[in-house]
């Protein structure tokens, strides 16, 4: 289980918030793998909408 958490923290890709321009691993922006929210500002939502891959 610890390995899964580390994988989620590192994420597969880096994301960038279009609102606050924060960059972070994909895994820190989701709890279920389907819904994404910027962990910095909470306003950037959804890959392709408020978040983009960097």
C-alpha positions as CSV (number, residue, x, y, z in Angstrom):
1,X,0.0,0.0,0.0
2,X,2.9,2.4,0.8
3,X,4.1,1.9,-2.8
4,X,0.8,3.0,-4.2
5,X,0.8,6.2,-2.1
6,X,4.4,7.1,-3.3
7,X,3.3,6.5,-6.9
8,X,0.3,8.8,-6.5
9,X,2.5,11.5,-4.9
10,X,5.0,11.4,-7.8
11,X,2.3,11.1,-10.4
12,X,2.8,10.1,-14.1
13,X,3.1,13.6,-15.5
14,X,3.4,17.2,-14.3
15,X,0.4,19.4,-14.4
16,X,0.2,23.2,-14.5
17,X,-2.7,25.2,-13.2
18,X,-4.0,27.8,-15.7
19,X,-5.2,30.0,-12.8
20,X,-2.2,30.2,-10.4
21,X,0.5,28.7,-12.7
22,X,1.5,26.2,-10.0
23,X,3.3,23.0,-11.3
24,X,2.8,19.7,-9.5
25,X,2.7,15.9,-10.0
26,X,-0.5,14.6,-11.4
27,X,-1.0,12.3,-8.4
28,X,-1.3,15.2,-6.0
29,X,-4.2,16.7,-7.9
30,X,-6.5,13.7,-7.6
31,X,-7.9,11.3,-5.0
32,X,-9.7,9.0,-7.3
33,X,-7.9,9.2,-10.7
34,X,-10.9,10.8,-12.5
35,X,-11.3,14.3,-10.9
36,X,-8.5,16.7,-10.8
37,X,-8.2,20.0,-8.8
38,X,-5.2,22.2,-8.3
39,X,-3.7,21.4,-4.8
40,X,-2.4,25.0,-4.6
41,X,-5.4,27.2,-5.3
42,X,-8.3,24.8,-5.6
43,X,-9.7,26.7,-8.5
44,X,-8.1,25.0,-11.5
45,X,-10.3,21.9,-12.2
46,X,-10.1,19.3,-14.9
47,X,-7.3,18.4,-17.2
48,X,-7.7,20.4,-20.4
49,X,-9.9,23.0,-18.6
50,X,-8.2,24.5,-15.6
51,X,-5.2,22.2,-15.6
52,X,-2.9,21.3,-18.4
53,X,0.0,18.9,-18.8
54,X,3.4,20.4,-18.7
